[in-house]
Amino acid sequence: TEFWDKMQAEWEEMARRNWISENQEAPGQVTISTIEKGYYFHTENPFKDWPGAFEEGLKKMKEGDLPVTILYLEAAILQEPNDAEAWQFLGTAQAENENEQAAIVALQR
C-alpha cells in the first residue's frame, strides 16, 4: 500500500500544479514571467517579503526542512528574479523533495 499511497500523492501534486492538463496556471500559485518557463510559485508564501530569505532558506536546507526551504528560496527569487544561485538551490531542494518537474524548471532557469 505504501507504493500506491506514494503514487496517489504524486498524482495529486501533478493535478495541483496542472501538469496533467493544459499548461494553465494552477490555483494558489503564480508564475512571475514567461522567462521562468513555467515555474509556479506558491502565492500563499508567508516569507514573500522576508529580509534575508535566501540565507534563511540555506539554513533550513541544512536542517533538512525541505518544504520551508522551498518557500524561503521562492521568496528570495521573487525578490531577486535573476539570482542564479537561488535558482540552483531551489532546483536542488525541489529534487530532494522529489518534485522533479519543478526541479528541472528551476535548474534550467
C-alpha positions as CSV (number, residue, x, y, z in Angstrom):
1,T,0.0,0.0,0.0
2,E,3.0,2.3,0.5
3,F,3.6,2.3,-3.2
4,W,0.0,3.2,-4.0
5,D,-0.1,5.9,-1.4
6,K,3.1,7.5,-2.9
7,M,1.6,7.2,-6.4
8,Q,-1.6,8.9,-5.2
9,A,0.4,11.7,-3.6
10,E,2.4,12.3,-6.8
11,W,-0.8,12.3,-8.9
12,E,-2.4,14.9,-6.6
13,E,0.7,17.1,-6.8
14,M,0.6,16.9,-10.6
15,A,-3.0,17.8,-10.6
16,R,-2.5,20.6,-8.2
17,R,0.2,22.1,-10.4
18,N,-1.8,21.4,-13.5
19,W,0.9,19.3,-15.1
20,I,-1.6,16.8,-16.3
21,S,-3.9,19.3,-18.1
22,E,-3.3,22.2,-20.5
23,N,-0.5,24.5,-19.4
24,Q,-2.7,26.7,-17.3
25,E,-1.8,28.5,-14.1
26,A,-2.5,26.3,-11.0
27,P,-4.8,27.7,-8.3
28,G,-2.8,29.1,-5.4
29,Q,0.3,29.7,-7.4
30,V,1.6,32.3,-9.9
31,T,4.4,32.4,-12.4
32,I,6.4,35.6,-12.3
33,S,7.1,35.7,-16.1
34,T,7.3,33.6,-19.2
35,I,11.1,33.7,-18.9
36,E,10.9,31.3,-15.9
37,K,9.4,28.7,-18.3
38,G,6.5,27.6,-16.1
39,Y,7.9,27.6,-12.6
40,Y,4.9,28.0,-10.3
41,F,5.5,29.9,-7.1
42,H,3.3,29.5,-4.0
43,T,1.2,32.6,-3.7
44,E,0.4,32.0,-0.1
45,N,4.1,32.2,0.9
46,P,4.5,33.7,4.4
47,F,8.1,34.6,3.6
48,K,7.4,36.6,0.5
49,D,8.8,39.8,1.9
50,W,11.2,38.3,4.4
51,P,14.6,40.1,4.5
52,G,17.4,37.6,4.1
53,A,15.1,34.9,2.7
54,F,18.0,33.3,0.7
55,E,20.1,32.8,3.9
56,E,17.2,31.5,5.8
57,G,16.5,29.0,3.0
58,L,20.0,27.8,3.2
59,K,19.7,27.3,7.0
60,K,16.5,25.4,6.6
61,M,18.1,23.2,3.9
62,K,20.9,22.3,6.2
63,E,18.3,21.3,8.8
64,G,16.5,19.2,6.3
65,D,13.2,21.1,6.3
66,L,12.6,21.0,2.6
67,P,9.1,22.5,2.4
68,V,10.2,25.6,4.4
69,T,13.4,25.7,2.4
70,I,11.5,25.9,-0.8
71,L,9.3,28.7,0.5
72,Y,12.3,30.7,1.6
73,L,14.1,30.2,-1.7
74,E,11.0,31.0,-3.7
75,A,10.7,34.2,-1.7
76,A,14.3,35.1,-2.4
77,I,13.7,34.6,-6.1
78,L,10.6,36.7,-6.1
79,Q,12.7,39.4,-4.5
80,E,15.6,39.0,-6.9
81,P,14.5,37.0,-10.0
82,N,17.9,36.9,-11.6
83,D,19.7,35.3,-8.7
84,A,21.2,32.2,-10.3
85,E,22.4,30.8,-7.0
86,A,18.9,30.9,-5.5
87,W,17.5,29.2,-8.6
88,Q,20.2,26.5,-8.3
89,F,19.4,25.8,-4.6
90,L,15.7,25.9,-5.3
91,G,16.2,23.3,-8.0
92,T,18.2,21.1,-5.7
93,A,15.7,21.4,-2.9
94,Q,12.8,20.5,-5.3
95,A,14.8,17.5,-6.5
96,E,15.4,16.4,-2.9
97,N,11.7,16.9,-2.2
98,E,11.0,14.5,-5.1
99,N,9.4,17.3,-7.2
100,E,11.3,16.6,-10.4
101,Q,9.3,18.8,-12.7
102,A,9.8,21.9,-10.5
103,A,13.5,21.0,-10.0
104,I,14.1,20.8,-13.8
105,V,12.4,24.1,-14.4
106,A,14.3,25.8,-11.6
107,L,17.6,24.4,-12.7
108,Q,17.1,25.3,-16.3
109,R,16.5,28.9,-15.1
